[in-house]
Amino acid sequence: MKKVLVFLTVTIGLASFSFTVLNNQQPKPWAVPDNFKKMKNAVSSDAASVKEGKTLWDTHCKSCHGNKGLGDGSKAAQLKTEPGDFSKPFVQTQADGEIFYKITEGRDDMPNFKKKLPEAEDRWNLVNFIRTLKK
Ligand code: HEC
């Protein structure tokens, strides 16, 4: 009887653990309003914009998202939601306006940057920088 209980405890424990792990790899859907999806990037992606974006990234984003956006910043381990790997299609296939919206509004552990970066231009520079993280 005891053996059965131990077996059950271990099995249920393992099952819920792997559920959590697998679940974390699948980012939960993040709906973006249509007007943002269709929004045109207001800043052309030239060297100056990417450089500006990189400076902003290092100040405001790197601590969670990591130097190259792999999701491995120094604060990443403390986050409840995974920031994800920005070199991957899950970010790179999104429209500029979708990325812009998520930076602007934030969600859960992802802060919103409406107040910290009130200039839309700064957030577009970040979008242009994020494009360079594609592998
Ligand atoms: C405190 C940690 C933290 C900081 C600082 C932070 N992020 Fe995030 N970010 C996250 C987390 C966690 C998520 C995943 C949120 C979710 O899916 O609910 C995320 C998600 C995102 C996404 C959406 C990815 C997707 O799922 O489509 C973008 C884009 C993004 N961050 C850009 C930035 C930019 C740009 C900055 C800096 C201006 C920044 N983040 C700063 C933690 C952070």
Boltz pocket constraint, residues with backbone or C-beta under 6 A from the ligand:
constraints:
  - pocket:
      binder: B
      contacts: [[A, 27], [A, 28], [A, 30], [A, 56], [A, 57], [A, 60], [A, 61], [A, 62], [A, 63], [A, 64], [A, 65], [A, 75], [A, 79], [A, 81], [A, 82], [A, 83], [A, 84], [A, 90], [A, 91], [A, 98], [A, 99], [A, 102], [A, 103], [A, 107], [A, 108], [A, 109], [A, 110], [A, 111], [A, 113], [A, 126]]
      max_distance: 6.0
